[in-house]
Amino acid sequence: MRSSRERTMVRAFAPYVVLSVAHLVLQQTGPVWAVTATKALLMPLLALAVVIVARPLTATVRVLLLAIAFSWAGDVALSLPGSAAFVVGLGCFLLAHVGYIAAFLRMSRTRRLPPAWTLVYVAWYAVFLALLGPHTGVLLAPVALYGLVLAAMAAASAWHGPLVAAGGALFVLSDSVLGSGRFLPGYDFPLHDLVVMASYLMAQAFIAAGVLRTLRTERW
């Protein structure tokens, strides 16, 4: 039974993995329209994988799907030029992280608080504000709020095993590099786009797969 469930998960997530690799290659080679198109398809494929594996769709799974939907909206917004699109994308991802936190809180936990090592996210948030805050201008408040919610999501992810926790940590890595590229003066990192998207896509997959595994363990 366990082997059958694992094969179902692998088959369900395979299209997302293949398209993720294709997107990362296109990021380096172009054309731009193909990069935009593949990015817009990634979260729908991840949502489809969740639906295939999770049946029936429990309340926790629906919250997970809502978080993925907000992530898709954020992906689309961040593909557009301009500060307004960035703010919309930031708001969408903030709501996505709230959704992930809600899903984590709905799942069973063996302890009341996340593990002690997640205090590293408190340190990360302090450094995040110290480095980027002075350069965010009028966006200081939304960026600070986003960082706080991101850190809370990553800490809460550690309640649910190494796969989900790795997803939370990779989200922090992705957004740290993304934020540095947008706000930090003198920032120069040739692999910026690759690191941002590779860590982001792994984060989404690890969170979704880890949540599904945890829910199946609880069910069985």
C-alpha positions as CSV (number, residue, x, y, z in Angstrom):
1,M,0.0,0.0,0.0
2,R,2.8,2.4,0.9
3,S,4.7,1.7,-2.3
4,S,1.5,2.3,-4.3
5,R,0.9,5.7,-2.6
6,E,4.6,6.7,-3.2
7,R,4.3,5.8,-6.9
8,T,1.1,7.9,-7.2
9,M,2.9,10.9,-5.6
10,V,5.9,10.5,-8.0
11,R,3.6,10.4,-11.0
12,A,1.5,13.3,-9.9
13,F,4.5,15.6,-9.2
14,A,6.4,14.5,-12.3
15,P,4.9,17.2,-14.7
16,Y,5.6,19.9,-12.1
17,V,9.3,18.7,-11.8
18,V,9.7,18.5,-15.6
19,L,8.3,22.0,-16.2
20,S,10.3,23.4,-13.3
21,V,13.5,22.1,-15.0
22,A,12.4,23.5,-18.4
23,H,11.6,26.9,-16.8
24,L,15.1,27.1,-15.2
25,V,16.7,26.2,-18.5
26,L,14.6,28.8,-20.4
27,Q,15.6,31.4,-17.8
28,Q,19.1,31.1,-19.0
29,T,18.4,30.7,-22.7
30,G,15.1,32.5,-23.5
31,P,12.9,33.4,-25.2
32,V,11.3,35.7,-22.6
33,W,7.7,34.8,-23.6
34,A,8.5,31.1,-22.9
35,V,9.9,32.0,-19.4
36,T,6.7,33.9,-18.6
37,A,4.5,31.2,-19.9
38,T,6.1,28.3,-18.1
39,K,6.2,30.3,-14.9
40,A,2.4,30.9,-15.1
41,L,1.9,27.1,-15.5
42,L,4.0,25.9,-12.6
43,M,1.6,26.5,-9.7
44,P,-1.4,25.1,-11.5
45,L,0.6,21.9,-12.1
46,L,1.5,21.8,-8.5
47,A,-2.1,22.2,-7.5
48,L,-3.1,19.5,-9.8
49,A,-0.6,17.1,-8.2
50,V,-2.0,17.9,-4.8
51,V,-5.5,17.2,-6.0
52,I,-4.5,13.9,-7.5
53,V,-2.7,12.7,-4.4
54,A,-4.9,14.1,-1.7
55,R,-8.3,12.8,-2.6
56,P,-10.6,13.4,-0.8
57,L,-9.9,17.1,-0.4
58,T,-10.0,17.7,3.3
59,A,-10.2,21.2,4.8
60,T,-6.4,21.3,5.3
61,V,-5.8,20.4,1.7
62,R,-8.1,23.1,0.5
63,V,-6.2,25.6,2.6
64,L,-2.9,24.3,1.0
65,L,-4.5,24.7,-2.4
66,L,-5.5,28.3,-1.5
67,A,-1.9,29.1,-0.6
68,I,-0.7,27.7,-3.9
69,A,-3.3,29.8,-5.7
70,F,-2.0,32.9,-4.0
71,S,1.5,31.9,-5.0
72,W,0.3,31.6,-8.6
73,A,-1.1,35.1,-8.4
74,G,2.2,36.3,-7.0
75,D,4.1,34.7,-9.8
76,V,2.0,36.4,-12.4
77,A,2.2,39.8,-10.7
78,L,6.0,39.6,-10.3
79,S,6.3,38.8,-14.1
80,L,5.0,42.2,-14.8
81,P,7.1,45.4,-14.8
82,G,6.7,48.2,-12.3
83,S,6.5,48.9,-8.6
84,A,2.8,48.4,-8.4
85,A,3.1,44.9,-9.8
86,F,5.8,44.2,-7.2
87,V,3.6,45.3,-4.4
88,V,0.7,43.2,-5.6
89,G,3.0,40.2,-5.9
90,L,4.3,40.9,-2.4
91,G,0.7,40.9,-1.1
92,C,-0.2,37.7,-2.9
93,F,2.8,35.9,-1.4
94,L,2.1,37.3,2.0
95,L,-1.4,35.7,1.8
96,A,0.2,32.5,0.5
97,H,2.4,32.3,3.6
98,V,-0.6,33.0,5.8
99,G,-2.3,30.1,4.1
100,Y,0.7,27.8,4.7
101,I,0.7,28.8,8.4
102,A,-3.0,28.0,8.6
103,A,-2.4,24.6,7.0
104,F,0.4,23.9,9.4
105,L,-1.7,24.9,12.4
106,R,-4.5,22.5,11.3
107,M,-2.2,19.5,11.2
108,S,-1.4,17.5,14.3
109,R,1.8,18.5,16.2
110,T,3.9,16.6,18.7
111,R,4.9,19.9,20.5
112,R,3.3,23.2,21.4
113,L,6.1,25.3,19.9
114,P,8.4,24.8,16.9
115,P,11.9,23.3,17.6
116,A,14.4,25.6,19.3
117,W,16.6,25.7,16.2
118,T,13.9,27.8,14.5
119,L,15.1,30.8,16.5
120,V,17.5,31.2,13.6
121,Y,14.6,32.8,11.8
122,V,14.4,35.5,14.5
123,A,18.1,36.3,13.7
124,W,17.4,36.1,10.0
125,Y,14.5,38.7,10.4
126,A,16.8,41.0,12.3
127,V,19.5,40.9,9.6
128,F,16.8,41.1,6.9
129,L,15.5,44.4,8.3
130,A,19.0,45.8,9.1
131,L,20.3,45.2,5.6
132,L,17.3,45.9,3.4
133,G,15.1,48.2,5.6
134,P,17.1,51.4,5.0
135,H,16.8,50.9,1.2
136,T,13.1,50.1,0.9
137,G,11.8,53.6,1.1
138,V,8.0,53.8,1.2
139,L,7.9,50.0,1.0
140,L,9.5,49.5,4.4
141,A,6.2,48.7,6.2
142,P,5.0,46.1,3.7
143,V,8.4,44.5,3.3
144,A,8.9,44.3,7.1
145,L,5.4,42.7,7.5
146,Y,6.2,40.3,4.7
147,G,9.5,39.3,6.3
148,L,7.8,38.7,9.6
149,V,5.1,36.4,8.1
150,L,7.7,34.6,6.0
151,A,9.8,33.9,9.2
152,A,6.7,32.7,11.0
153,M,5.8,30.4,8.1
154,A,9.3,28.9,8.0
155,A,9.3,28.4,11.8
156,A,5.9,26.7,11.7
157,S,7.0,24.5,8.9
158,A,9.4,22.8,11.3
159,W,6.5,21.2,13.2
160,H,6.0,18.8,10.4
161,G,9.1,16.9,9.6
162,P,12.3,17.6,7.5
163,L,10.6,17.8,4.1
164,V,8.2,20.6,5.1
165,A,10.9,22.3,7.2
166,A,13.3,22.2,4.2
167,G,10.5,23.9,2.1
168,G,10.2,26.7,4.6
169,A,13.9,27.2,4.7
170,L,14.2,27.3,0.9
171,F,11.4,29.9,0.8
172,V,13.5,32.1,3.1
173,L,16.5,31.6,0.9
174,S,14.6,32.4,-2.3
175,D,13.1,35.6,-0.9
176,S,16.3,36.7,0.8
177,V,18.1,36.6,-2.6
178,L,15.1,38.2,-4.4
179,G,14.9,41.0,-1.8
180,S,18.7,41.6,-1.9
181,G,18.6,41.9,-5.7
182,R,15.8,44.5,-5.6
183,F,16.8,46.6,-2.6
184,L,20.5,46.1,-1.7
185,P,22.8,48.8,-3.2
186,G,25.8,47.3,-5.1
187,Y,24.3,43.8,-5.1
188,D,25.9,41.7,-7.8
189,F,25.2,37.9,-8.0
190,P,25.4,36.3,-11.5
191,L,23.3,33.3,-10.5
192,H,20.6,35.5,-8.9
193,D,17.6,34.4,-11.1
194,L,18.6,30.8,-11.1
195,V,19.0,30.6,-7.3
196,V,15.7,32.6,-6.7
197,M,13.6,30.3,-8.9
198,A,15.3,27.0,-8.1
199,S,15.0,27.4,-4.4
200,Y,11.4,28.8,-4.8
201,L,10.3,25.8,-6.9
202,M,11.8,23.3,-4.5
203,A,10.3,25.1,-1.6
204,Q,6.8,24.8,-3.1
205,A,7.2,21.2,-4.0
206,F,8.7,20.2,-0.6
207,I,5.9,21.9,1.3
208,A,3.2,20.4,-0.8
209,A,4.7,16.9,-0.8
210,G,5.5,17.1,2.9
211,V,2.1,18.2,3.9
212,L,0.5,15.4,1.8
213,R,2.8,12.8,3.4
214,T,2.0,14.0,6.9
215,L,-1.7,14.0,6.2
216,R,-1.6,10.4,4.8
217,T,0.4,9.2,7.8
218,E,-2.3,10.7,10.1
219,R,-5.0,9.1,8.1
220,W,-3.5,5.7,8.0
